[in-house]
Amino acid sequence: MALAKPEFEAVRRTKVYEQVAQQLQRMIRDGLVKPGEKLPPERELAEMLQVSRGSLRDAIRTLELMGLVEPRQGEGTVVCDPSAKSLINPLATVLLRQRELVGDLLEFRRMIEPTLAGRAARNASDDELAYMEEILRRQKEKVDRGELAIDEDSEFHYAIAQAAKNSVVLKVLDAFMDLLRETRERSLQLEGRLQKSFAGHRRVLDAIRKHDAPAAEEAMRRHIDEVEGIVLDQM
């Protein structure tokens, strides 16, 4: 039985990955997708659900932690035989592990991003500074409209890493961007957080523009501390 036959609902609200996970979980619970069957390929499933591939990956990771699916080399993502606990208490079985994961990600950011900001302050070219300024201009426009500006948030931090001139760090960040996206999505949803995020970015870029490495490091550290307080309190 192919998964393409059941009718999917388009997901359009915030915390998209949770809604995707809940929809897939209901299908497993109702027997529309049976143990041993494979989920469609990532690109196809994301199109069916009308969500980004990043949100879909977060949802699949959630279902993995619940024991509902598992990735198998050469086969794709396969539906498991669900336990009663995972079906009776949707998502609750992974909240603690999600919080630990987010805490680890924020710790990773605190270890690496202040240093990157300091290196960017020493190494950023005029073109790179102009590019970061353009990102903040787009972010400010979205903030003024009340939009999350997740893409601009991610783009700004990646631009700092590029300006730091370290190719190995860029490869590491490439592997973590999808995971980091969830912490950004969570942190930007609370009232006033959009403005705080923009203000934090503004402080970081002002220090980088002045080529003040210690100030850039401190501004980034303060920015990440603000994110951590909001995200972990929310969870």
Secondary structure, DSSP 8 states (H G I E B T S, - for coil): --TTSS------SSSHHHHHHHHHHHHHHTTSS-TT-B---HHHHHHHHT--HHHHHHHHHHHHHHTSEEEETTTEEEE----HHHHHSTTGGGHHHHHHHHHHHHHHHHHHHHHHHHHHHHH--HHHHHHHHHHHHHHHHHHHTT---HHHHHHHHHHHHHHTT-HHHHHHHHHHHHHHHHHHHHHTSSTTHHHHHHHHHHHHHHHHHTT-HHHHHHHHHHHHHHHHHHHHHH-
